[in-house]
């Protein structure tokens, strides 16, 4: 079963790329899609810097893969996340929406005293 979520986020493609192209984050996202409370080991199968990432689980019995595509769109970046998981249920839709929320949330940086 394939699940998709799309949203235009008010961040630049390079900002979003830095967030998405992070091994720990991809493993955590995969855990959410396969229903694991822990991160799931992944293998990157395709990378087009700044535009497209595709990875798949290596520890899961099911053939689960995820894709993130970034496209400039007006005042932000269109983000499309796709998850293919044969055993995915309705929770996968919610998981993808949470991923978009995470990517779109503002960075919280502490004030520094100079």
C-alpha contacts under 8 A as a table, 3 or more apart, distances in Angstrom:
res1	aa1	res2	aa2	distance
1	X	84	X	5.68
1	X	85	X	5.46
1	X	86	X	4.90
1	X	87	X	7.01
1	X	88	X	6.28
2	X	82	X	6.94
2	X	83	X	5.67
2	X	84	X	4.28
2	X	85	X	6.38
2	X	86	X	7.78
2	X	88	X	7.96
3	X	82	X	5.67
3	X	83	X	5.28
3	X	84	X	6.37
3	X	92	X	6.79
3	X	93	X	6.34
4	X	80	X	7.02
4	X	81	X	5.71
4	X	82	X	4.44
4	X	83	X	6.50
4	X	93	X	7.26
4	X	96	X	7.32
5	X	80	X	5.76
5	X	81	X	5.41
5	X	82	X	6.62
5	X	93	X	7.27
5	X	96	X	6.03
5	X	97	X	6.44
5	X	100	X	7.90
6	X	78	X	7.15
6	X	79	X	5.64
6	X	80	X	4.40
6	X	81	X	6.48
6	X	100	X	7.94
7	X	78	X	5.77
7	X	79	X	5.49
7	X	80	X	6.70
7	X	100	X	7.21
8	X	73	X	7.17
8	X	76	X	6.16
8	X	77	X	5.34
8	X	78	X	4.11
8	X	79	X	5.96
9	X	76	X	5.36
9	X	77	X	5.35
9	X	78	X	6.30
9	X	79	X	7.10
9	X	104	X	5.63
10	X	75	X	6.45
10	X	76	X	4.29
10	X	77	X	6.48
10	X	104	X	7.04
11	X	15	X	6.33
11	X	16	X	6.66
11	X	76	X	5.35
11	X	77	X	6.21
11	X	104	X	7.19
12	X	15	X	5.27
12	X	16	X	6.39
12	X	72	X	7.73
12	X	76	X	5.97
12	X	77	X	5.97
13	X	16	X	5.14
13	X	17	X	5.92
13	X	50	X	6.52
13	X	51	X	7.70
13	X	70	X	6.51
13	X	71	X	7.24
13	X	72	X	6.70
13	X	76	X	7.86
13	X	77	X	5.84
14	X	17	X	4.94
14	X	18	X	6.24
14	X	50	X	6.18
15	X	18	X	5.35
15	X	19	X	6.66
16	X	19	X	5.12
16	X	20	X	6.10
16	X	103	X	6.72
17	X	20	X	5.08
17	X	21	X	5.72
17	X	49	X	7.78
17	X	50	X	5.50
17	X	51	X	7.50
17	X	70	X	7.98
18	X	21	X	5.54
18	X	22	X	6.98
19	X	22	X	6.13
19	X	25	X	7.79
19	X	103	X	6.99
20	X	25	X	7.07
20	X	26	X	7.09
20	X	68	X	7.70
20	X	103	X	7.83
21	X	25	X	7.93
21	X	26	X	7.50
21	X	53	X	7.43
22	X	25	X	5.34
22	X	26	X	6.19
23	X	26	X	5.13
23	X	27	X	6.17
24	X	27	X	5.17
24	X	28	X	6.18
24	X	39	X	7.66
25	X	28	X	5.05
25	X	29	X	6.12
26	X	29	X	5.06
26	X	30	X	6.12
26	X	42	X	7.54
27	X	30	X	5.05
27	X	31	X	6.24
27	X	39	X	4.84
27	X	40	X	4.96
27	X	41	X	5.72
27	X	42	X	6.05
28	X	31	X	5.05
28	X	32	X	6.46
28	X	38	X	6.91
28	X	39	X	4.25
28	X	40	X	6.52
29	X	32	X	5.10
29	X	33	X	6.42
29	X	39	X	7.34
29	X	99	X	7.36
30	X	33	X	5.08
30	X	34	X	6.24
30	X	39	X	6.76
30	X	40	X	5.84
30	X	42	X	7.69
30	X	57	X	7.06
30	X	65	X	7.98
30	X	66	X	7.49
31	X	34	X	5.33
31	X	35	X	5.87
31	X	36	X	4.64
31	X	37	X	6.34
31	X	38	X	5.89
31	X	39	X	4.75
31	X	40	X	4.99
32	X	35	X	5.11
32	X	36	X	5.92
32	X	37	X	6.96
32	X	39	X	7.87
32	X	92	X	7.99
32	X	95	X	6.39
33	X	36	X	7.64
33	X	83	X	7.44
33	X	85	X	7.73
33	X	88	X	7.34
33	X	92	X	5.76
33	X	95	X	6.46
34	X	60	X	7.90
34	X	64	X	7.56
34	X	85	X	7.41
34	X	87	X	7.97
34	X	88	X	7.17
36	X	39	X	7.02
36	X	40	X	7.44
40	X	57	X	6.68
40	X	58	X	7.84
40	X	59	X	6.64
40	X	60	X	7.59
41	X	57	X	5.91
41	X	58	X	5.77
41	X	59	X	5.88
42	X	55	X	6.39
42	X	56	X	5.40
42	X	57	X	4.34
42	X	58	X	5.27
42	X	59	X	7.48
43	X	55	X	5.49
43	X	56	X	5.47
43	X	57	X	6.33
43	X	58	X	6.39
44	X	47	X	7.28
44	X	53	X	7.58
44	X	54	X	5.99
44	X	55	X	4.14
44	X	56	X	6.52
45	X	53	X	7.95
45	X	54	X	5.57
45	X	55	X	5.11
45	X	56	X	7.02
46	X	52	X	7.59
46	X	53	X	5.76
46	X	54	X	4.98
46	X	55	X	6.86
47	X	52	X	5.75
47	X	53	X	4.69
47	X	54	X	6.45
48	X	51	X	5.54
48	X	52	X	4.93
48	X	53	X	6.45
49	X	52	X	6.59
49	X	53	X	7.88
50	X	70	X	7.26
51	X	69	X	5.73
51	X	70	X	4.91
51	X	71	X	6.79
52	X	67	X	7.27
52	X	68	X	5.68
52	X	69	X	4.55
52	X	70	X	6.33
53	X	67	X	5.53
53	X	68	X	5.22
53	X	69	X	6.64
54	X	65	X	7.18
54	X	66	X	5.68
54	X	67	X	4.31
54	X	68	X	6.55
55	X	65	X	5.58
55	X	66	X	5.49
55	X	67	X	6.57
56	X	63	X	7.40
56	X	64	X	5.67
56	X	65	X	4.00
56	X	66	X	6.26
57	X	60	X	5.79
57	X	63	X	7.06
57	X	64	X	5.74
57	X	65	X	6.31
60	X	63	X	7.14
60	X	64	X	7.46
62	X	85	X	6.96
62	X	86	X	6.69
62	X	87	X	7.47
63	X	84	X	7.82
63	X	85	X	6.37
63	X	86	X	7.01
64	X	83	X	7.24
64	X	84	X	5.47
64	X	85	X	4.53
64	X	86	X	7.17
65	X	83	X	5.79
65	X	84	X	5.28
65	X	85	X	6.77
66	X	81	X	7.19
66	X	82	X	5.53
66	X	83	X	4.40
66	X	84	X	6.33
67	X	80	X	7.93
67	X	81	X	5.60
67	X	82	X	5.07
67	X	83	X	6.52
68	X	79	X	6.99
68	X	80	X	5.74
68	X	81	X	4.59
68	X	82	X	6.58
69	X	79	X	5.77
69	X	80	X	5.21
69	X	81	X	6.57
70	X	77	X	6.44
70	X	78	X	5.72
70	X	79	X	4.85
70	X	80	X	6.71
71	X	77	X	5.57
71	X	78	X	5.03
71	X	79	X	6.65
72	X	76	X	6.34
72	X	77	X	4.47
72	X	78	X	6.00
73	X	76	X	5.39
73	X	77	X	5.02
73	X	78	X	5.68
74	X	77	X	7.45
79	X	100	X	7.83
81	X	96	X	6.83
82	X	96	X	7.88
83	X	92	X	7.82
83	X	96	X	7.98
84	X	88	X	7.76
85	X	88	X	5.13
88	X	91	X	7.29
88	X	92	X	5.94
89	X	92	X	5.85
89	X	93	X	7.98
90	X	93	X	5.70
90	X	94	X	7.20
91	X	94	X	5.17
91	X	95	X	6.19
92	X	95	X	4.91
92	X	96	X	6.23
93	X	96	X	5.32
93	X	97	X	6.36
94	X	97	X	5.11
94	X	98	X	6.21
95	X	98	X	5.11
95	X	99	X	6.31
96	X	99	X	4.97
96	X	100	X	6.38
97	X	100	X	5.13
97	X	101	X	6.25
98	X	101	X	4.89
98	X	102	X	6.14
99	X	102	X	5.00
99	X	103	X	6.24
100	X	103	X	5.08
100	X	104	X	6.02
101	X	104	X	5.12
101	X	105	X	5.95
102	X	105	X	5.35
